[in-house]
């Protein structure tokens, strides 16, 4: 096994192993974390719609059940992440997401200038947009949990009014809704990316086109490891 860019421990989550000429992008643990988090997030959004949108609330009814499901699905949101920390592959990708490289700034500049050419938007295993999304959604979930707990346990922090907690909770909920819809739209525009999340493997041509720095970083990691062993 080898160390990858942005990590400090060995992992085999990148180019090895390959399957029928395809590159392994995600481990089973990472796909399970993504899927479980997605289901819980969807459950939170659907139950929120049943509580706050009048026509939907009248159609569904069962308000007490919707409140209970909403509360517990929200509280459970961090669980897939915490369980994922047991996986070295998941921890390695967290370090990648938490690390901005020089070419990430180039990716963002190209995005601001509406440049869609892959050559002008270099990326490692994750592009700059994915890194920003991951950081933003993690912070938003923490805000939602904090304000949700204040609404659930009204005496938790008496100096913060329940009205203020509801206001922040609702604003961030709408922001999450639009951002998640944008994330889903991007996913539907890229069948290969969806295949990677579903099966764990993507084509080498797709990696070279959209995430070329990833393969280069893995090659450097291989060379460094061989030198260390020698």
Backbone bond lengths (Angstrom), bond angles and torsions (degrees), N, CA, C in turn:
res aa  C-N    CA-C-N  psi(-1)  N-CA   C-N-CA  omega(-1)  CA-C   N-CA-C  phi
1 X - - - 1.463 - - 1.518 109.70 -
2 X 1.352 115.13 167.03 1.447 117.82 -174.70 1.516 111.00 -142.41
3 X 1.330 115.85 165.63 1.450 121.08 176.12 1.512 108.78 -90.93
4 X 1.326 116.61 141.46 1.452 121.73 178.83 1.512 109.90 -107.36
5 X 1.345 115.21 164.62 1.469 119.67 -179.25 1.510 110.01 -59.24
6 X 1.307 116.21 132.00 1.451 120.74 179.33 1.509 113.49 86.54
7 X 1.325 118.50 6.56 1.455 120.82 -179.96 1.515 109.97 -125.59
8 X 1.327 115.02 162.88 1.455 120.23 -179.46 1.517 111.74 -123.54
9 X 1.328 117.07 6.49 1.448 119.46 179.84 1.519 109.25 -137.63
10 X 1.325 118.71 157.20 1.456 120.63 -176.53 1.508 111.49 -65.16
11 X 1.314 115.01 148.71 1.461 120.79 174.57 1.511 108.88 -155.94
12 X 1.326 116.48 154.28 1.458 119.54 178.87 1.519 110.45 -120.72
13 X 1.345 116.41 40.33 1.451 120.71 -172.61 1.501 113.18 -95.08
14 X 1.310 120.79 -2.73 1.453 119.96 -172.62 1.521 111.67 -100.15
15 X 1.318 117.25 -110.24 1.454 119.19 -171.28 1.511 113.24 -79.61
16 X 1.307 119.18 -6.76 1.461 122.08 -178.27 1.519 108.97 -122.21
17 X 1.324 122.29 132.18 1.460 124.45 -0.07 1.517 111.78 -86.05
18 X 1.333 116.98 167.30 1.456 122.08 174.37 1.522 109.21 -107.90
19 X 1.316 115.62 155.62 1.448 121.39 -175.83 1.521 108.10 -135.91
20 X 1.355 116.83 109.32 1.465 122.02 -179.50 1.530 111.99 53.66
21 X 1.319 116.57 45.18 1.456 120.31 177.88 1.505 114.58 77.67
22 X 1.320 118.27 7.93 1.460 121.40 179.91 1.526 109.65 -103.60
23 X 1.316 115.68 159.57 1.463 121.65 -176.46 1.521 109.12 -104.54
24 X 1.319 116.60 134.93 1.460 119.85 178.23 1.520 109.66 -77.32
25 X 1.341 115.58 121.42 1.469 120.71 -177.05 1.530 111.87 -102.89
26 X 1.321 117.57 -41.17 1.464 120.58 -177.34 1.521 110.55 -133.03
27 X 1.320 114.94 143.02 1.460 120.68 175.69 1.526 109.46 -80.75
28 X 1.332 115.56 169.00 1.464 120.41 178.42 1.524 111.18 -59.71
29 X 1.329 116.83 -41.28 1.464 120.94 -179.18 1.528 110.92 -61.97
30 X 1.333 116.83 -42.59 1.464 120.04 -179.84 1.520 111.55 -64.56
31 X 1.321 116.94 -40.41 1.460 119.96 179.60 1.518 110.87 -67.15
32 X 1.321 117.18 -36.89 1.464 120.37 178.72 1.519 110.99 -67.53
33 X 1.340 117.09 -39.36 1.469 120.56 177.89 1.522 110.13 -63.28
34 X 1.331 116.42 -45.67 1.465 120.67 179.85 1.528 111.15 -61.57
35 X 1.321 116.11 -44.32 1.465 120.55 -177.59 1.528 111.45 -67.01
36 X 1.325 116.82 -45.96 1.460 119.97 -179.17 1.530 111.00 -64.34
37 X 1.338 116.40 -42.53 1.471 119.91 178.19 1.524 110.66 -62.91
38 X 1.332 116.42 -41.50 1.461 119.99 178.87 1.513 112.33 -62.02
39 X 1.343 117.22 -43.33 1.465 120.56 179.07 1.526 111.21 -63.74
40 X 1.330 116.50 -43.25 1.466 119.43 179.55 1.524 111.37 -65.41
41 X 1.347 116.75 -40.07 1.461 120.22 178.05 1.522 110.67 -63.84
42 X 1.327 116.95 -43.10 1.467 121.12 178.26 1.520 110.69 -62.71
43 X 1.326 116.93 -40.12 1.462 120.81 178.50 1.531 110.62 -63.52
44 X 1.322 116.12 -41.02 1.470 120.05 177.26 1.530 111.18 -61.44
45 X 1.324 116.55 -45.39 1.468 120.39 -176.95 1.524 111.45 -68.55
46 X 1.333 117.34 -40.34 1.466 120.28 -179.46 1.524 110.82 -66.97
47 X 1.325 117.19 -45.41 1.467 119.35 179.46 1.526 111.31 -67.73
48 X 1.340 117.12 -32.33 1.464 119.51 175.50 1.525 110.42 -63.74
49 X 1.334 116.69 -41.24 1.463 120.53 177.25 1.527 110.90 -62.01
50 X 1.341 116.44 -37.78 1.466 120.56 178.48 1.524 112.39 -67.94
51 X 1.322 117.07 -20.44 1.461 121.09 -178.47 1.526 112.91 -95.26
52 X 1.342 117.01 -34.25 1.461 119.93 -169.18 1.523 114.53 -111.18
53 X 1.314 118.74 -16.37 1.461 120.74 178.16 1.524 108.65 -100.74
54 X 1.330 116.20 113.92 1.460 122.20 -173.14 1.517 115.49 -50.07
55 X 1.332 118.62 -55.30 1.477 119.34 -178.70 1.528 112.92 -59.39
56 X 1.333 116.72 -39.98 1.465 120.31 179.29 1.525 110.46 -68.25
57 X 1.333 116.64 -40.69 1.467 120.91 179.50 1.528 110.71 -62.13
58 X 1.344 117.61 -41.40 1.464 120.82 178.90 1.521 111.60 -67.36
59 X 1.328 116.35 -36.06 1.459 120.30 -178.96 1.525 111.69 -69.29
60 X 1.339 116.53 -41.49 1.466 121.08 -175.49 1.519 112.19 -85.67
61 X 1.341 116.80 -44.73 1.455 120.48 -175.65 1.522 111.00 68.90
62 X 1.334 116.73 -152.05 1.474 122.85 176.32 1.534 111.00 47.84
63 X 1.321 116.24 53.67 1.463 120.46 -175.12 1.524 112.19 -60.66
64 X 1.333 116.71 -42.83 1.473 118.90 -178.38 1.527 110.97 -60.94
65 X 1.332 117.15 -40.89 1.460 120.87 178.30 1.525 110.35 -64.26
66 X 1.341 116.88 -42.19 1.468 120.58 -179.63 1.533 110.74 -63.95
67 X 1.340 116.09 -39.33 1.467 119.76 178.27 1.523 110.26 -63.09
68 X 1.329 117.17 -45.19 1.464 121.43 -178.39 1.529 111.07 -63.29
69 X 1.335 116.59 -46.07 1.464 120.27 179.85 1.524 110.44 -64.08
70 X 1.337 116.60 -40.93 1.464 120.90 -179.93 1.530 110.78 -62.62
71 X 1.312 116.41 -45.13 1.471 120.16 -178.31 1.527 111.23 -63.20
72 X 1.307 117.05 -48.12 1.464 119.47 -174.46 1.525 112.73 -75.87
73 X 1.323 117.42 -31.15 1.463 118.28 174.75 1.523 110.79 -68.68
74 X 1.344 116.41 -34.73 1.461 120.10 176.22 1.518 112.28 -67.50
75 X 1.325 116.06 -43.45 1.463 120.40 178.70 1.529 110.74 -64.33
76 X 1.328 116.74 -30.99 1.471 120.94 -176.65 1.516 113.27 -82.63
77 X 1.325 118.97 -9.42 1.467 121.00 -174.95 1.534 114.16 -53.82
78 X 1.340 119.74 -41.43 1.477 117.99 -179.18 1.526 114.67 -74.19
79 X 1.349 118.53 -12.28 1.464 120.14 -173.68 1.527 113.16 -60.78
80 X 1.346 120.03 -46.27 1.471 118.09 178.04 1.526 112.42 -58.72
81 X 1.338 116.10 -39.54 1.462 120.57 178.46 1.526 110.58 -61.63
82 X 1.331 116.39 -47.23 1.460 120.29 -177.70 1.529 111.27 -64.74
83 X 1.321 117.45 -40.22 1.463 120.19 176.62 1.526 110.78 -67.45
84 X 1.336 116.49 -34.21 1.455 120.29 178.95 1.513 113.49 -63.44
85 X 1.332 116.77 -24.25 1.460 120.16 179.58 1.529 112.40 -64.04
86 X 1.332 116.78 -15.99 1.460 119.99 176.05 1.526 111.65 -72.23
87 X 1.330 116.77 -15.88 1.463 121.26 -177.70 1.526 110.90 -94.79
88 X 1.340 118.35 124.29 1.476 120.22 175.83 1.525 112.51 -59.50
89 X 1.332 117.03 -35.76 1.467 120.61 179.68 1.524 110.74 -63.40
90 X 1.317 116.51 -42.42 1.468 121.23 179.72 1.523 110.43 -65.31
91 X 1.339 117.17 -42.91 1.467 120.04 179.83 1.529 110.72 -64.99
92 X 1.331 116.83 -37.77 1.466 120.19 179.13 1.523 110.91 -63.38
93 X 1.330 116.99 -41.17 1.460 120.02 179.56 1.523 111.77 -71.36
94 X 1.324 117.79 -30.23 1.467 119.85 174.07 1.525 110.72 -61.94
95 X 1.326 116.25 -39.99 1.459 119.08 177.87 1.530 110.83 -65.85
96 X 1.317 117.05 -37.47 1.463 120.08 176.62 1.533 110.37 -62.50
97 X 1.328 116.35 -44.18 1.460 120.27 -178.89 1.525 112.05 -66.47
98 X 1.314 116.80 -26.11 1.464 121.74 -176.28 1.524 112.58 -91.61
99 X 1.328 116.92 5.59 1.457 120.08 -174.25 1.529 110.68 -125.27
100 X 1.339 117.12 118.40 1.461 122.31 177.87 1.523 109.49 -94.65
101 X 1.319 116.43 131.39 1.464 122.73 177.37 1.526 109.43 -104.47
102 X 1.320 115.98 171.67 1.459 120.92 179.84 1.520 110.61 -60.18
103 X 1.337 116.62 -41.39 1.459 118.97 -177.98 1.529 112.13 -68.91
104 X 1.335 119.08 -18.56 1.459 120.71 174.80 1.530 110.86 -66.65
105 X 1.327 116.58 -36.72 1.463 119.66 176.29 1.519 110.16 -65.15
106 X 1.321 116.48 -37.39 1.464 120.39 176.93 1.526 110.07 -63.89
107 X 1.321 116.82 -39.61 1.465 121.58 178.09 1.525 110.27 -61.21
108 X 1.322 117.18 -43.54 1.461 120.95 -179.89 1.528 111.71 -67.38
109 X 1.340 117.14 -39.93 1.461 119.84 177.20 1.525 110.88 -62.36
110 X 1.321 116.29 -41.09 1.457 119.87 178.24 1.526 110.91 -64.61
111 X 1.338 116.60 -36.68 1.453 120.01 177.76 1.520 112.25 -64.99
112 X 1.336 116.92 -41.44 1.463 120.44 178.47 1.520 111.64 -64.49
113 X 1.327 116.63 -32.21 1.468 121.11 -179.08 1.517 112.73 -92.08
114 X 1.326 116.86 9.78 1.463 122.90 176.72 1.524 112.66 61.89
115 X 1.299 117.15 32.38 1.456 120.51 176.84 1.521 108.40 -88.34
116 X 1.313 115.83 123.48 1.457 120.53 -176.67 1.523 113.66 -104.15
117 X 1.332 117.71 -5.00 1.451 120.31 -178.64 1.531 110.40 -65.94
118 X 1.333 118.54 127.63 1.473 120.94 178.25 1.521 113.07 -57.94
119 X 1.349 116.37 -32.54 1.457 119.80 179.76 1.524 111.69 -64.01
120 X 1.327 116.96 -30.73 1.461 120.83 -179.96 1.510 113.52 -89.23
121 X 1.357 116.95 -1.34 1.468 121.12 -178.37 1.529 109.00 -130.07
122 X 1.337 117.28 69.79 1.465 120.62 -177.54 1.521 111.61 -66.85
123 X 1.329 115.49 149.06 1.468 120.09 -179.15 1.515 110.23 -151.65
124 X 1.324 114.81 150.33 1.453 120.76 171.01 1.517 109.04 -83.00
125 X 1.314 117.35 -144.66 1.460 119.06 179.25 1.520 110.34 -61.40
126 X 1.337 116.87 -34.55 1.456 122.20 175.54 1.521 108.67 -122.55
127 X 1.329 117.00 138.32 1.457 118.63 177.00 1.527 110.47 -82.85
128 X 1.324 116.27 172.80 1.462 120.78 -175.08 1.524 111.77 -62.58
129 X 1.334 116.62 -36.00 1.459 119.78 178.47 1.515 112.14 -63.12
130 X 1.324 116.60 -41.61 1.459 120.29 177.99 1.522 111.87 -66.06
131 X 1.316 116.70 -35.67 1.465 120.27 177.50 1.522 111.02 -66.37
132 X 1.336 116.53 -43.52 1.459 120.25 178.19 1.525 111.10 -64.42
133 X 1.323 116.42 -41.48 1.468 120.33 179.15 1.525 110.85 -61.70
134 X 1.334 116.73 -45.50 1.461 120.34 -178.70 1.521 111.18 -61.60
135 X 1.332 116.83 -44.19 1.464 120.03 179.36 1.512 111.97 -65.90
136 X 1.347 116.01 -42.13 1.466 119.42 -178.19 1.530 111.44 -66.22
137 X 1.331 116.80 -45.32 1.460 119.51 -176.72 1.525 110.91 -67.36
138 X 1.338 117.89 -33.63 1.461 120.47 177.10 1.527 110.58 -64.52
139 X 1.336 116.77 -44.53 1.465 120.02 177.85 1.515 112.11 -65.49
140 X 1.334 116.50 -40.54 1.464 119.96 -179.36 1.524 111.69 -64.25
141 X 1.333 116.84 -39.07 1.465 120.24 178.59 1.528 110.65 -63.69
142 X 1.326 117.25 -39.58 1.469 120.17 177.94 1.521 110.95 -63.52
143 X 1.347 116.76 -42.00 1.470 120.52 178.02 1.528 110.03 -62.64
144 X 1.335 116.67 -43.37 1.456 120.57 -179.67 1.528 111.36 -63.52
145 X 1.320 116.60 -40.61 1.461 119.32 178.80 1.520 111.38 -66.05
146 X 1.339 116.08 -42.29 1.465 119.95 -179.10 1.524 111.37 -63.50
147 X 1.332 116.30 -49.92 1.471 119.43 -179.43 1.524 111.07 -68.02
148 X 1.341 116.74 -34.24 1.456 119.14 177.36 1.521 112.13 -64.19
149 X 1.327 116.85 -40.35 1.462 120.22 177.49 1.525 111.75 -65.50
150 X 1.340 116.23 -35.79 1.468 119.47 177.01 1.523 111.08 -65.23
151 X 1.343 116.43 -34.88 1.465 120.05 177.72 1.524 110.94 -74.49
152 X 1.325 116.07 -34.48 1.466 121.16 -177.99 1.528 110.92 -74.67
153 X 1.330 116.29 -45.91 1.469 121.87 178.95 1.522 107.85 -113.21
154 X 1.299 116.57 90.87 1.465 121.39 -170.19 1.520 113.61 -64.38
155 X 1.317 118.46 -23.92 1.455 120.61 -178.98 1.517 113.32 -93.25
156 X 1.331 117.57 8.16 1.463 120.67 -175.02 1.527 111.71 -62.38
157 X 1.335 117.08 -49.04 1.469 123.47 175.82 1.519 107.49 -131.80
158 X 1.328 117.28 91.53 1.469 120.32 -173.42 1.530 114.31 -60.41
159 X 1.335 117.91 -24.52 1.463 119.60 -177.75 1.530 112.85 -79.32
160 X 1.339 117.48 -6.12 1.467 121.13 174.07 1.522 107.90 -109.82
161 X 1.320 116.66 119.38 1.457 120.47 -175.61 1.522 110.87 -72.44
162 X 1.314 116.28 153.00 1.459 121.33 178.29 1.529 110.47 -65.14
163 X 1.332 115.98 -33.50 1.464 119.95 178.88 1.525 111.13 -61.54
164 X 1.337 116.35 -42.31 1.462 120.26 178.51 1.528 111.02 -64.42
165 X 1.335 116.38 -41.23 1.460 120.20 179.18 1.523 110.90 -63.35
166 X 1.330 117.03 -41.90 1.471 120.91 179.05 1.523 110.20 -63.35
167 X 1.334 116.56 -42.81 1.466 120.48 -178.63 1.533 110.94 -60.36
168 X 1.333 116.39 -49.83 1.470 120.39 -179.64 1.528 110.20 -64.75
169 X 1.327 116.55 -41.97 1.464 121.34 -179.43 1.527 110.81 -59.13
170 X 1.326 116.51 -44.98 1.463 120.20 -178.41 1.522 112.02 -68.13
171 X 1.339 117.51 -41.87 1.466 120.56 -179.56 1.528 110.89 -63.16
172 X 1.334 115.89 -46.41 1.467 119.59 -179.07 1.526 110.51 -67.76
173 X 1.335 117.16 -33.29 1.466 120.29 178.30 1.528 110.97 -62.42
174 X 1.329 117.15 -43.08 1.463 120.10 177.13 1.530 110.66 -64.92
175 X 1.324 116.31 -40.14 1.468 119.52 178.57 1.530 110.64 -62.29
176 X 1.340 116.93 -43.87 1.461 120.65 178.38 1.525 110.91 -61.26
177 X 1.336 115.92 -41.20 1.465 120.17 -179.64 1.525 110.96 -57.85
178 X 1.335 116.91 -48.74 1.465 120.24 -178.31 1.534 111.42 -67.76
179 X 1.325 116.88 -39.40 1.467 119.90 -179.11 1.532 110.50 -67.92
180 X 1.324 117.80 -42.13 1.464 121.12 178.96 1.531 110.25 -65.28
181 X 1.329 117.39 -39.56 1.467 119.89 176.65 1.529 110.47 -62.26
182 X 1.338 117.06 -39.08 1.456 120.59 175.95 1.521 111.48 -64.13
183 X 1.326 116.20 -40.36 1.465 121.30 177.88 1.531 110.50 -62.21
184 X 1.338 116.72 -42.68 1.458 121.04 179.34 1.529 111.29 -67.20
185 X 1.325 116.74 -37.71 1.464 119.73 178.47 1.519 110.76 -62.65
186 X 1.337 116.00 -44.04 1.460 119.76 177.72 1.529 111.27 -61.39
187 X 1.324 116.17 -39.20 1.462 119.89 179.75 1.527 111.17 -65.08
188 X 1.329 117.31 -42.18 1.458 120.29 -179.69 1.527 111.80 -68.01
189 X 1.334 117.07 -23.73 1.460 120.45 177.91 1.528 112.42 -78.91
190 X 1.331 117.20 -11.22 1.466 120.71 -176.41 1.529 110.03 -129.05
191 X 1.337 117.97 87.12 1.472 120.53 -178.71 1.530 113.16 -59.00
192 X 1.329 117.27 -33.10 1.463 119.79 -179.08 1.520 111.47 -66.70
193 X 1.340 116.58 -37.81 1.463 120.33 177.25 1.528 110.23 -64.71
194 X 1.329 116.63 -40.87 1.468 119.89 177.27 1.524 111.09 -64.38
195 X 1.331 116.39 -38.37 1.455 120.15 177.97 1.523 111.02 -62.58
196 X 1.339 115.98 -39.83 1.457 120.12 178.15 1.510 112.68 -62.49
197 X 1.341 116.80 -38.26 1.458 119.78 178.84 1.521 111.37 -75.60
198 X 1.335 116.94 -27.17 1.463 120.30 -178.72 1.522 112.65 -82.63
199 X 1.335 117.19 -41.26 1.459 121.03 -175.39 1.527 113.91 -109.75
200 X 1.339 116.06 -19.61 1.457 120.43 -177.38 1.514 113.18 94.84
201 X 1.339 118.73 -10.68 1.464 122.58 -176.07 1.528 111.53 -120.30
202 X 1.326 115.87 145.62 1.466 122.69 174.99 1.527 107.68 -132.78
203 X 1.336 115.83 163.67 1.461 119.40 179.66 1.522 110.36 -75.14
204 X 1.315 115.35 148.29 1.463 119.94 178.52 1.523 110.67 -64.70
205 X 1.331 118.11 -34.68 1.465 120.71 179.51 1.528 111.08 -63.76
206 X 1.341 117.17 -37.56 1.476 121.01 178.06 1.526 109.92 -66.36
207 X 1.328 116.97 -42.72 1.468 120.65 178.66 1.523 110.41 -61.79
208 X 1.331 117.02 -46.00 1.464 120.83 -178.93 1.519 111.70 -64.24
209 X 1.324 116.87 -29.24 1.469 120.41 -178.19 1.527 112.20 -81.55
210 X 1.337 117.25 -44.34 1.461 120.18 -172.17 1.528 114.42 -108.95
211 X 1.328 118.43 -18.01 1.466 121.07 -177.25 1.533 110.00 -138.74
212 X 1.317 115.72 46.43 1.469 120.50 -172.76 1.521 112.91 -62.19
213 X 1.328 118.47 -31.92 1.470 120.23 -179.74 1.522 111.63 -66.97
214 X 1.311 117.24 -23.33 1.461 120.91 179.32 1.524 110.35 -63.21
215 X 1.321 116.87 -49.20 1.468 120.56 -179.92 1.522 111.06 -64.17
216 X 1.342 116.62 -38.64 1.463 119.91 179.30 1.524 110.51 -65.01
217 X 1.324 116.62 -41.77 1.465 120.03 178.71 1.520 111.09 -64.44
218 X 1.335 116.91 -39.38 1.462 120.02 178.93 1.518 110.92 -66.27
219 X 1.342 116.66 -36.74 1.463 120.15 178.02 1.527 110.65 -64.47
220 X 1.328 116.67 -42.05 1.468 120.78 177.25 1.519 110.11 -62.85
221 X 1.345 116.14 -40.31 1.461 119.49 178.19 1.509 112.47 -62.73
222 X 1.340 116.81 -39.18 1.464 120.35 177.66 1.525 111.29 -62.66
223 X 1.352 115.88 -45.53 1.460 120.36 -179.35 1.519 110.45 -62.37
224 X 1.339 117.61 -43.05 1.469 121.57 -179.57 1.514 110.96 -63.60
225 X 1.328 116.11 -38.39 1.454 118.99 -179.74 1.526 111.49 -66.66
226 X 1.344 115.86 -42.54 1.457 119.03 179.59 1.535 111.44 -62.49
227 X 1.335 114.99 -38.98 1.463 118.82 178.82 1.530 111.06 -65.53
228 X 1.353 115.43 -38.60 1.473 119.95 178.62 1.518 110.69 -64.09
229 X 1.332 116.05 -42.01 1.469 120.32 -179.45 1.519 111.02 -65.97
230 X 1.360 115.83 -40.45 1.452 119.50 179.09 1.516 111.98 -66.26
